[in-house]
């Protein structure tokens, strides 16, 4: 009986616990970014299914675009294609999925300009 219980505990501790992360990543997020000294706000509605992330992002300056990404353990990333000053860009978000008080934070990178910054995501209530 003790061996069975110990085996069950070892197996359950080896499998990443995404159940809590699923509940916290799926939803509507207000994103505040600071990229190369420029502040911006957007909103992303994300859904996590297993390790896949999908959804939409939009802002006052940007129409709604499709977002895709993935979760790898506690690391989450998503990206979307947009246009800045007439040129196509890819905006890439990376964070540790550690939601505290309805928030998580990470870095954002804008390709092909090679500029990056920080972001904070706050769950919309």
C-alpha positions in Angstrom: 0.0 0.0 0.0 2.8 2.4 0.9 4.6 1.6 -2.4 1.5 2.3 -4.4 0.9 5.6 -2.6 4.6 6.6 -3.1 4.4 5.6 -6.8 1.3 7.7 -7.3 2.9 10.7 -5.6 6.1 10.4 -7.7 4.1 10.2 -10.9 1.9 13.2 -10.0 4.9 15.3 -9.1 6.6 14.5 -12.3 3.7 15.8 -14.5 3.6 19.6 -14.7 0.5 21.0 -13.1 -1.2 23.1 -15.7 -4.7 22.9 -14.4 -4.3 26.1 -12.3 -2.4 27.8 -15.2 -5.1 26.8 -17.7 -7.7 28.6 -15.6 -5.5 31.7 -15.2 -4.2 32.1 -18.8 -7.6 31.6 -20.5 -9.4 34.9 -20.4 -9.3 38.5 -21.3 -6.0 40.4 -20.5 -5.2 44.1 -20.5 -1.6 44.3 -21.6 0.5 47.4 -20.8 3.8 47.4 -22.7 6.9 49.7 -22.5 8.9 49.2 -25.7 12.0 51.3 -26.4 10.6 54.1 -24.1 7.1 54.0 -25.7 4.1 53.0 -23.6 1.2 51.2 -25.1 -2.0 49.4 -24.1 -3.7 46.5 -25.8 -6.1 43.8 -25.0 -5.7 40.1 -25.6 -8.3 37.4 -25.3 -6.4 34.1 -24.9 -7.4 30.5 -24.7 -5.1 27.7 -23.6 -5.8 24.2 -24.7 -3.2 21.8 -23.4 0.1 23.5 -24.5 -1.4 25.6 -27.3 -2.4 29.2 -26.9 -4.7 31.0 -29.4 -6.8 34.1 -29.3 -7.0 37.7 -30.5 -5.3 41.0 -29.6 -6.3 44.5 -30.4 -5.7 48.2 -29.3 -6.9 51.6 -30.2 -4.1 51.8 -32.9 -4.5 48.2 -34.1 -7.4 46.3 -35.5 -8.1 42.8 -34.0 -5.4 40.3 -35.0 -5.0 36.6 -34.4 -2.6 35.5 -31.7 -0.9 32.1 -31.4 1.6 30.6 -28.9 2.4 27.8 -26.6 3.0 26.9 -23.0 6.1 25.0 -22.1 6.1 24.1 -18.4 5.7 27.5 -16.7 6.9 29.5 -19.7 4.3 31.0 -22.0 4.7 32.8 -25.3 2.4 34.2 -27.9 2.7 36.4 -30.9 0.8 38.2 -33.6 1.4 39.9 -36.9 0.5 43.6 -37.3 1.5 46.7 -39.3 3.5 49.6 -37.9 4.0 52.7 -40.1 3.1 50.7 -43.2 5.5 47.9 -42.5 4.7 44.4 -41.3 5.8 43.5 -37.8 5.6 40.5 -35.5 5.0 41.2 -31.8 6.3 38.4 -29.5 5.5 38.1 -25.8 7.3 35.8 -23.4 6.6 35.3 -19.7 6.8 32.9 -16.8 3.2 31.9 -16.2 3.1 33.0 -12.5 -0.2 34.8 -12.0 -0.2 36.7 -8.8 -3.2 38.9 -7.9 -4.6 38.5 -11.4 -1.3 39.7 -13.1 1.7 38.3 -14.8 4.7 40.0 -16.5 7.4 39.4 -19.0 9.2 40.7 -22.1 7.9 41.8 -25.5 10.0 41.9 -28.7 9.1 43.6 -32.0 10.5 41.9 -35.1 12.1 43.0 -37.6 12.9 46.3 -35.7 14.8 44.4 -33.0 13.4 46.5 -30.2 12.2 45.0 -26.9 10.7 45.9 -23.6 8.5 44.8 -20.8 4.8 44.1 -20.4 2.4 43.5 -17.6 -0.9 41.5 -18.2 -3.8 42.2 -15.9 -6.9 39.9 -15.9 -10.0 41.8 -17.0 -12.8 41.3 -14.5 
